[in-house]
């Protein structure tokens, strides 16, 4: 996965960050037995998905052409390189 640019966009980073904060909020209020705060965290999680999708629609996500090219199998393209023989004199 290090060779691809999967998720390395402002839309992905922003969406995931907001969702992470929502999970933290929901987790804290779940342990504190506060249902209103828990559902507030769930709303923040959903908001993260909406914000990420809106940013992608605004052009801050991965272009569709790039995503389609990565899903197609790579053609075996071997280029012949001339052999270089080093001679020691």
C-alpha positions in Angstrom: 0.0 0.0 0.0 2.9 2.3 0.4 3.3 2.5 -3.4 -0.2 3.9 -3.9 -1.7 7.2 -3.0 -4.8 5.6 -1.4 -6.3 8.0 1.1 -3.6 10.7 0.7 -6.0 13.5 -0.1 -7.3 16.4 1.9 -10.8 15.0 1.7 -9.7 11.6 3.2 -7.6 13.2 5.9 -10.4 15.6 7.0 -13.1 13.0 6.9 -11.1 10.5 8.9 -10.0 13.1 11.4 -13.6 14.2 12.1 -14.8 10.6 12.3 -12.0 9.8 14.8 -13.0 12.7 17.0 -16.6 11.5 16.8 -15.6 8.0 18.0 -13.7 9.5 20.8 -16.6 11.7 21.9 -19.1 8.7 21.6 -16.6 6.5 23.6 -16.2 8.9 26.4 -19.9 9.5 26.8 -20.7 5.8 26.5 -18.4 5.1 29.5 -19.9 8.0 31.4 -23.4 6.6 30.8 -24.6 9.8 29.1 -26.9 8.8 26.1 -27.2 12.4 24.9 -23.4 12.8 24.6 -23.1 9.4 23.0 -25.6 10.3 20.2 -23.9 13.6 19.8 -20.7 11.7 19.0 -22.6 9.5 16.5 -23.8 12.7 14.8 -20.1 13.9 14.6 -19.2 10.6 13.0 -21.9 11.0 10.4 -20.8 14.6 9.9 -17.3 13.4 9.1 -18.6 11.2 6.3 -20.7 14.1 4.9 -17.7 16.5 5.0 -15.4 14.0 3.4 -17.9 13.4 0.6 -18.5 17.1 0.1 -14.8 17.8 -0.1 -14.4 14.9 -2.6 -17.2 16.4 -4.7 -15.4 19.8 -4.6 -12.3 18.2 -6.1 -10.2 17.7 -3.1 -10.4 13.9 -3.3 -8.7 11.4 -5.6 -9.8 11.9 -9.3 -11.9 9.1 -10.7 -9.5 8.5 -13.6 -6.7 7.8 -11.2 -8.8 5.4 -9.1 -10.0 3.5 -12.2 -6.4 3.2 -13.5 -5.3 1.6 -10.3 -8.0 -1.1 -10.3 -7.1 -2.3 -13.8 -4.4 -5.0 -13.9 -1.0 -3.7 -14.9 0.3 -4.8 -18.2 3.5 -6.6 -18.2 5.8 -4.1 -19.8 9.4 -5.3 -19.8 11.8 -3.0 -21.5 14.9 -4.6 -22.9 18.0 -2.8 -21.7 21.3 -3.3 -23.5 23.8 -5.3 -21.5 26.8 -3.4 -20.5 30.0 -5.3 -20.1 32.7 -3.7 -18.0 36.1 -4.6 -19.0 39.1 -4.1 -16.8 42.3 -3.2 -18.4 
